[in-house]
């Protein structure tokens, strides 16, 4: 159960990071063409944040299913 609690805590952090990345991308889009050079970097951070979030959600789901057996 400790592992699941740790995973949930990590999931909260990843969710906050993904939300921030989404907001950064949104803010960048609103300010275009200012800082257009950062589009790739900001988009890559958002992509990675959501990829990490999805991976952790899947791992948590698997751990919860295994604990329920």
N, C-alpha and C positions, 0 to 999 in steps of 0.2 A: 504493500500500500504506500510506503514511503516513496517508491519510484513514481507511482501515479501522481502523488501530491507534488513531487518535484517537477514532473512533466507538465502539470497544470500551471504551476508557477512560471515555468519557462514559456508555456503557451501564451500566458498573459503578456509577458514581455515581448514576445514575437508579434502578437496582435497589435500592441501599442506601436511597435516599430513599423509594421505594415501600414497602419493607419497614418502615421507620420509621413511615410514615404508617399502614400497616396495624396496627402495634402500638399506635400512638396511638389509633386508632379502637377497637381491642379493649379497651385500658385504660379508655377512656371508657365503653364499654358495660358493663364489669364494675362500674364505680363509680356507675352510674345509681341514683338520680336526681340525685346530686351532679353539678354542672356540666352539667346537661341543656341549658343555653343555648348550649353550644359544639358541639352535635351537628352543626349545619349547616356550621360552619366547618371542623371536623375532617374531616367527610365530604367536603367540597369539596376539601380538600388531598389526601386519599387518592385521590379521583377524578382530580384533575389529575396526581398523581404517576404513576398507572397509565396514564393517557392518554399522557403524555410517554414512558413506558417502552415502550409498544406502538408508538408512532410511531417511536422510535429503533430498535427491533428491526426494524421493517419497512424502514427506511432502510438499516440495516446489511445486511440480507439482500439488498436490491436492489444495494447497492454490491459485495457479495461476488459476486453473480451476474454483474454487469457486468465485474468484474475477472477472472472465470473464462472469459470469452468469448475 
